[in-house]
């Protein structure tokens, strides 16, 4: 069932759960995520991110994502993650994505507001939800290429989202969901992150829209659950899912190193199963189990 981000977050709110948003840069990742969601009866967000264009263009994977969502037995939102250009966001809207993220968080506050307002105006006219970001989500030493703000070149607390600024930002942009910074980072953590979970509650008191957590890989189950209880509704999760797929492929190849009958499709299916198992663990946490 294809739904918008606003609709899927309402479902999460009614059930007292969080919804995982998983990047799907290939068919194996897509099927792993949706199968896991169906088996657990969990709403889910499948996402395409600009940095994965080198693996599969949105024009190729996008229509497949939408058809998969329509045919799923659970609510599925099709989301553009970290959209930084109007061109890429318009591609997603024309293809039929039901949610887009405008990430202008690296710009100054006023520019972030103006760019977000423009996307909200366009997307809302097409019935599509919009996520924006305020503050800076850090990039770990082994992080994805979603910015260059690392714990080494800034004080992490200087990047945290200010609750009052969040209230002002939401009022001025009319955005549907807001990604906030409270200590998480994209990629693999070199050390255990220190999260300001209280800040989520402080922001939630100021604004009445779903809050989004980026950099979900590596966060403990208890921290996830506390974040959800404090107001997080959407959780971005990819790195550890992708690593689980790679680990399963390595294991499969080692165990079958003397088997000359192994073909490429056997390898990718092993990767899919590794991702699916990891996704189900994450989803159960988001379901507060």
PyMOL commands that set and color helices and strands:
alter all, ss='L'
color gray80, all
select helices_A, chain A and resi 5-15+27-40+50-52+58-71+86-95+109-124+156-159+163-173+197-206+221-230+239-255+264-286
alter helices_A, ss='H'
color red, helices_A
select strands_A, chain A and resi 2-3+19-23+44-49+76-83+99-102+129-134+138-139+177-180+185-186+210-213+232-237
alter strands_A, ss='S'
color yellow, strands_A
deselect
rebuild
show_as cartoon
